[in-house]
């Protein structure tokens, strides 16, 4: 979402300049490896977020059941 918002503010020239800077810094051969690593990291972050949301939901439901049983 942040990436989409960031790209909304970048024009064609800015994107080309960023691409040139990335190529100069990392080299053309390393860019696919870099993109793959970023994709894997993004996937791991999403997986972690989903797991933590699942655990939070389970804990909330458990607390609600305990509260209901006490009443």
N, C-alpha and C positions, 0 to 999 in steps of 0.2 A: 504494500500500500504506500509506504513511504517512497519506494522506488518510482511508483507511478506518479506520485505528486512531484517528485524531483524531475522526472522526465518531462512533465508538463511545462516546467519553467525553462527547460533547455531547448534552444533552437538548433537548427541544422549545423551551423558553424561551431557551436559549443560542443556538440556531440562528436564532430569530426576532430576537433582539437583534442578532446579527451581520448579518442581512439588512438590518435598519433602519440600522445603522451604514454598511454598504456603500452603501445607497441615498442616505443623507445625504452621504457623502463624494464619491461619483462621479456622482450624479444618475441618474434612471431612464433617461434617453436614452442614457447612456454605458455602461450595464451590458452590453448585448448586444455592443458593440464590445470591451469589456474581456474578456468571456468568450471571444469569438472570438480575441482576441490571446493569451490564456492557452492556448487549445486549439492554436493554431498553434505557440506556443513549446514546448508539451509534445510536439507531433509532431516538431519539429525536434530536440529533445533525444533522443527515442526513436530517430530516424533516425541521429543522431550516435553514439549508444551502440551500435546495431546495426552500423554501419560499423566502429567501433573494435574491436568483438568479432570481426568478420569478419577484419580486418587482423591482429589478435593470433593468431587461429586459423591463418591462412595463414603467419605468421611462425613459429609453433610447429611446424607441419608441415614447413616448409622446413628448420628447424634439425634436426628429427628425421631428415629424409632425408639431410642433410649428415653427420650423426653416423653413420647406418647405412652410408653409402658409404665412410667412413673406416675402418670395421672390417673 
